[in-house]
Amino acid sequence: MKDFKLSAKALSHDDEKLEICFMALSKDNKHERTDFFSDEKYFLSIDISSAKFNATTLYLDHEPSFENAIGKITQTKHEQDGIKCKVQFFKDVEQSYQAYLKFKNGLSDSVSVGARADDYEVITEVSNGVELEHIILKNAEIYELSAVWLGADPNAKTINQFKKETRMNKKLNDEDIKKDDELEKDEEELEQEEDKELEEDEDKKELKSKKLSARLAEQQEIARAGALFGKSELASEFIAKGKSLAEFKDELLLSQQREIKTFSTKGARNCMSDSNFSLAQALKLQAGVIKSSDLRFNLSEYQKTNTMLELPKSFGHQFANPFNGYLNDNLKGATHDEFRADLLVEQMRIESDILNKCRMFAGLTNEIVIPKDLSTLTAEKVAYGTEQASQNLDFDVLKISPVTLRITVKLTHQMLYMSDFDLESIVWRESVRAFKAKFENMALYEGYGEVGKFVGLFATNGIARNDNYMKAPTFAKTLDFENALISANYDPSNTEFYANKTDINILRTTEKSANTGIYLIDKDNTLAGNKISHCQTLKKGDMVFGDFSNLALATFGNLRMSMLPQPAGLYILEAFYDVGMGVLNEKAFCLAQNTAI
């Protein structure tokens, strides 16, 4: 699975340090979701025992940016009831201090984690007599924490956290300690009384909990739908009035009909938001299919030149259904509750196993410098009471600068009379397909095409080789890929094989030993214990074995497009995207090519 969002609650606050403790993810975080269009329900949860919390900053509304950073995550804890974190806010940063006051005064008590996972388990559960799928994410990475207005994790409890640690880290007098102990004792007695009451009326509690969970789930779907259709204020109004999801759907349809009528009667209008932008209308205007008075947005706001358009960040949202998610055979993508500016790249990564594994740096504006750890540390025995010379840490840096990739999409004059959505769908689909091929080719073979910059994996110095493997593949030669990484002191636990479909079929029919019926690629689609995936960009005889999280992929700015008329009623639509790549650790790969002997 790729990314999804899950919300939880604020726990306690400290006015002196401007700190707030959150239950970022509770142990019992299972929650019901509803597909917005099909109304099918399913459960989603994270296995917290295997989850890793890598978030370092608190942002606003899942929009990670310099401007939206409002808090610093200073501490995290994995405890039995969930993953907790402590966030520090800053009084001299206006947005940060306002967020602290909102949490403190109860205007909001929720944060939402952004998580991604490649491993999952699907089980079937019965809810109110109906069988529902329950998707459990394993080994999830929590990479983002954001302040939101509504939580989706109803099991997060309001408790006092980090109390013992506070007592250890500051001096308290006897009277303070006594008061603190009395407070803890009162809280324990109160909890015992509450537990007793709950035990006496367990059935009532369970019914109330189910109703609350269902209501929260429905409110969350209303909020997501409002964000998707640019109706967040309307969604907030419906939630405040306690209206249902079905009522909100009806209102959405009516509002869309009203907007269509407004566009047709008023003609040209100022660009109120990026949701009004239409690439199809811009193309039709250039080709003379429509008049400028027919535009429903301000074209000049998106023109870089007379023929060049810079597409807004929101373009592409309409081609992805966040409620169904990007669920394919490999379940590579999960539901996206919030969209990011790199949606084009996200779609390419969903369709490409190689790009999906790359380390992503999106939304950049300048050259990025990334540290590379080239250290080779070894464990050594040291006699008790003696000293051992320290081992040197070897660091380098990787500089990634932008290069412009260009692809073309061919259109006919007749296609410009299609509906706006159908025309934009074709352009989007063909752009994703063409850029995916460009990105993979850049990663494997072409690189930047400039001296002194990334030249593609197969031309990069320092990468281990196992050439001529496909000329006569054997099990012993297969093990040489992994042995090459081990010899370079690189842990091969996250490595995979990549080859084109022809070579994979050869390996499927090549026996490990003669007349055994056991083949190099096992029934579980592994080669010598490592997963193997196909990549048609790889040439016949070329194979890659490695950990692609050591290949950095960066994007700069937005997608740009320009249409050029051609003879015979044809048009060439050029698309430009600024990207960058680089290898973080050459020891993470081993390559094979068939060479002339």
C-alpha positions, 0 to 999 in steps of 0.5 A: 500500500502507498499512502493513507491518513488516520486521525487521533486525539490530543492528550494533554498540554503544558503551557510553560513549554508550549507542549502537547502530547498526542495519541498519534495512533492507538492500538485499536485503530480499526475504523470503518470506511465507506466508498463514496460512490459505491457505498461499499464498506470496509475496515482499515487498520495499522498493526502498531507493533510493526509500525515505524514513526519517522515523522519529525514535524507537525503540519497543517491539513496534510500539506507539508511545506515550509509555510505549513510547519507549526510544531516540532515532534520532540519525543515519541513512545511505543506503548501498549495502548498506542504510539504517542508523541510530544509536539512543541509549539512556538509563541513567536511563530503566529500559526504555531501559537494559534494552533497551540491555543486551538488545541488547548481551548478545545477548538480541535483535539485531533491530529492525523498521521500519514502512513504508507506500507507495502505489506498487508493482510486481508481478513473478513469480519462480520459487522451487523450481520454483513461480511466486510473486508478488513485490511491490516497494514503491516510494517507501516511507516508513519512519515507525516503528522498533521493538525486536522479538525476531525479524528478518525481513531475513536479509541484514542483516550485522553490521559496524562502522559510523560508524567514520570519523565517530567518528574525525573527531568525537573526538581520538585519539592516535597509538597509538589511531589505529595500533591502530584501523588494525591492527584494520581491517587484520585485519578486511579480511584476515579478510573476504578469507579468508572470501570465498575460502572462500565462493567455494570452496563457493558451492553449499553457502552458497546451500543453507544461506541458503535453508534459513535464510531459509525457517526465519526466514520460518516462525518469523516467521509463528508469531510473528505468529499467536501475537500475533493469537490472544493466544498469544505465549508459546506461539509463543515455546515452539514457535519455541524447540523448532524446531517447524513452522508446521503444528504450531502451527496444530494447537495453536491449533485445539486450544487454542481448543476447550479455551477454548470448553469452559472457557467453557461449563463454568465460566460467568462468569469474570473478564476476563483480557484484552481478548480475552475482551470480547464486544460481542455478549454485552453486547448480548444481556444488555441485551436479555435473550437471555442471563443475566449468568452466561453472560458470559465477561468482566467487564462492569463493566470496560467500562461507562462508564454503565449503558448505555454501553460503551467498546470495548477497543482490541483490538476489531476485530482479529477482522474483519481478516486481517493475513496476507491484508492489505487488498489490493483493486484499488488495493492501498491496504493491505498486510499489518498485522503489528501492530494499532494502536488506530485500527483503525476509522479505518484500515479507513475510510481503506482504503475511502476515497481521501480519508481515506487521503490525510489526515495522521493523528494517532491515539490522542490524549487532549487538544487537539493543536497542529500547526505550519503553515508559511506561508512563501513563499521564493524563490531570488534571485541574490546577487553574490559577496562581497555580502550579501542580506537574509534572507527571513522565515519565516511560521509559524502553528499549527493547533489540533485539538480533539475533537468527538463523531461519532454514528452509529446501527445498527438491530438486530432482536430476531431478530438478537440470536440470531445467533452472537456473531461474526456479530452483531459483524461486522454491527455492525462493518461498518455502523459503518465504513460510517456513520463513513466517510460522517460523516468525509468529510462533515465533511471536505468540508462540515460541519466542526465546526459551531461558530464559530471551528473547521474548517468543511469545505473548501468553506467554508474561506477562503483556498482557490482556486476554479474554480467552474462548471467542471462546467457546461461543462468544457474542457481549458483550464478543467481546467488552471486547477485546477493553475495556481491552486496554482502561482500560490500557490507550491504544488508540485502534484506530489502532487495529485489530483482528486475528484468523484462518479461522475456528474461523472466519467462526464461528463468521460469522454465530454467531448472535449478538442477537437471530433470528435477522439475524445480525452476529458478523462479519459484512458485511464490514468484521469488528468485533465490529467495528475492522477489522478482518484478518485470520492467519492460524498459530493461533490455533483453539480457539486462537485470537489476538486483538491488534496494531502490530506496537508494535511488533518489527521485526529485521533482521541481515545480509543476507540469507545463504544456504547450500545443503546436499545430501540425499539417492535416488537422493534427496537433502535438501537445508537448509536456515538460516536467523538471526532475532529478535523480541520483544514487545514494549508495552504489553498494545497494545494487548489482547489475547484469548485462550480456556482453560480447565475448 
